[in-house]
């Protein structure tokens, strides 16, 4: 099967969805699935078109050089719309010259909107994966409002990575062709390994085995809200330490925003005299190492579609303290058993952080088994491959019944 992926971001630009979906296809291919895939992507961090290979997969980037996301005013809005249309037209031209069995679209950008439109015009088999909290399968290009006219039941699979996104699809009239499932967790990497904690902590942090180490791995940007954790840490006993790891933007129109955020984060550490209690790692890291070295994982994020590190932490038996306002967090964290859900108020997080070491080990182990049962990559990959095949085989006016496909293969 030949799959054409079209997305808003793809490595080397850091994006959780891009890494996750690429790894899913890699696992399927390694397991013997007859799959080949190519990628068309937009970019925020890397302006300018380019062709390159990522893990031996052909990638073509379509990104206008003059787009800015930081300015406002009618001139900027006009330039923004113009650049989106330029990217969309380039996407349509490339799709018109390619042969594939299925289009797999994720993210929301000029190319993803163009790909969805192209799939409906050509009746191509289509997968739309909703990966952010505000995602909508009905994407339209600037100046046009045709989203409600798209027939996204015909030859289309919609993947919703949270119950909240699944409910949004239902409200829009999409039910039978919607697959609601969590992001896959590679349980060969993410499982309880308490014997590795002390060694990882000693090698990767300045903290010792007697400390209570709180960890977070995420891109350094305002949405991830790492800075919120500093006021919490300042009110906790000295033995509580914090590890913040993840990539930073190095170019593009969001550079100034994220640089300012990092400056504010570092200054707040100084202002609160936390230099010896916070360990910053502004790089792409091996996520499981920084989860396994911790006593608890923190998620002060907002506007999250799911946050795969939450599932990975739970699968490792590491409790999670998370923003209670996020529906995806509420779906998976069993408050008081596998972690805590609290509003983004410092006092509430301080109290919860003190209680994290008291969570029963057996409850955390049971939570890890539950995540492995419903979110293991082996299970989700197999179902994903079946649904890809079923979608590609649909007749021109065929509609997918997700539950029937999965039930037949059970």
Secondary structure, DSSP 8 states (H G I E B T S, - for coil): -EEEEEES--TTS--HHHHHHHHHHHHHHHTT---EEEEEE--SSS-S-EEEEETTEEEEE---TT--SS--SHHHHHHHHHHHHHHHHHHHHHHHT---SEEEEES-SHHHHHHHHHHHHHT--EEEEE-STT--S----TT---GGGS--SBTEEEEESSHHHHHHHHHTT--TTEEE----B-TTTSS--GGGHHHHHHHHSS--TTSEEEEEE--SSGGG-TTHHHHHHHTS-TTEEEEEE-----SSTTHHHHHHHHHHHHHHHHHTT-TTTEEEE-S---HHHHHHT-SEEEE---S-S--HHHHHHHHTT-EEEEETT-HHHHHH--BTTTEEEE-S-HHHHHHHHHHHTTS-HHHHHHHHHHHHHHHBHHHHHHHHHHHHHHHHH--TT-B--HHHHHHHH-
